Amino acid sequence: MLNYTGQKAGSPFIGSISGVLLFIAGIFCIQAKLAIVPFDMPEAETEITDGIFIEYSGAAYAMIKLTKYIMLFILPAFLVAILMSGFRLEGIHILWAIIKILAVVLILTLIRNTNPRIKIKQAISFFMVWMNLITIIALILIVFGY
């Protein structure tokens, strides 16, 4: 089993080359999972019928929207926990944890607001080629200790 010594020592994993690559891949994967711009093919905001959720209303639709907003907090918290030394919920570290999570949400929002929606074919090509390539390079760098 591979153990990264930086994580054992408590230093942030994002401080390494492989950590930065995994952070980039993680940001784009979170955007795709949340289906926000540029990866909002299932639910385009400009569609008149509100995309795939046309049949939902009331409590069922509210639960779908609530799930998306909860994931907007949980997925960045997961990324912070894995790549940015996690967080301790004691004393001033609570504020530091919130700042790290909000920084990741800010990055997601900036990407959302500065990029147009892409087509499904472009998204699949982007993830199958570039994100897989970045992740494989990061895993190779982890094996060699970078």
Secondary structure, 3 states (H helix, E strand, C coil): CCCCHHHHHCCCHHHCHHHHHHHHHHHHHHHHHHCCCCCCCCCCCCCCCCHHHCCCCHHHHHHHHHHHHHHHHHHHHHHHHHHCCCCCCCCCHHHHHHHHHHHHHHHHHHHHHHCCCCCHHHHHHHHHHHHHHHHHHHHHHHHCCC
